[in-house]
Amino acid sequence: MNKKWILITGTMLLFAASAFAQAPEGGGAGGVKWGVISAAFVLGIAAAAGAIGQGRGLAAACDGIARNPSAGGAIRTAMIIGLALIESLVIYALIIAFMAMRS
């Protein structure tokens, strides 16, 4: 079964290489817009990493509050500040994606 998947993957890679060798439609004008593709990858990775970080931070805060309910206020404040900082990193990635789309 493993050799079958290696053969399928290798065949797909060979066909993908020939697709990139084709001339763009419209007499050579246009082509691949790498800025748009890179912006999509930047936003996808940043959103996924931000969501994972926020989930782990929220889980740790809930665990800390469950272990020590009297420290709930301080933990909640630190959690909200941490979530805001994580979200700001995703917004920075959005700004970088917009800059990559312009080029």
N, C-alpha and C positions, 0 to 999 in steps of 0.2 A: 504494500500500500504506500509506503514511504517513497519508493522509487517512482511510482506513478505520479505523485505530486511534484517530484523534482522534474520529471519529464514535461509535465504540463506547464510548470513555471518557466522552465527554459524555453519552451516553444512560445509562450506569451512574450517573453523578453525579446526573442528574435523578431517577432512581428512588430513589437513596439518600436524597435530601432528603425525598421524600414518606414514606419509611419512618420517619424521625425525627419526623414530624408526627403519627404515630398515637398514640392514648392507650395507656398500658400496660394489660396484661391484669389482671383482678382488681379492677375498679372503681376504678382510679386508684392503688392501693397498689403499691409496688415501683418499677419503672422501671429506668433504667440505673444501674448501680453504677459510677460514674466512678472511685472509689478503686481498685477491682479492676482496671479497665482501665488506669489510670495506673501501678499497681504492675507490671502485666505489661509495659508499655512500658519502665519504668525498669529492670526486671531484664533484659529482652531486650537493651537497648542497653548496659547495664553489662557483661553477660556477653560480648557480642560484642566490645566495646572492650577488655575485660580479656584475652580470648583473643588478640586481635590483638597487644596490647602484650606479652603473655607470649611469643608466638611470635617476635615481632621481637627481643625481648631474648635469648631462647634462641639464635636464629640468630646474633646478633651475638657472643654469648659463645662459641659453637662456632667461629665464624670467627676470633675473637681467639686462642683456644687453638690452632687449627690454624696460625695465623701465628707464634705464639710459645709453644711448648709449655712452656717453663720458667716462664712466668707463669700457668700453668693454675690453680694453687691460689688466687691472688689474684683471678683472673677468676671462678672458680667461686664464691668467697665473695661477691663483689660481685653476681653473678648471682642467687644464692639470696636475698640481702637485697632486691634489686630485685623479684624475683618475689613475695616475701612482701608487699612494699608494694603492688604491683599488685593482689594478691588481697585485701588489706585494703580497697582502694577498692571492690571488688565487694561485699564484706561490708557496707560502709557503705551501698551502694545497696540491699542486701537489707533493712537496718534501715529505710531511708527508705521502701521499698515496704511494709513492715509498718505503718509509721505512716500511709501513705496509705490503706491498706485499712481502718484504724480509722475514718477520717473519712468 
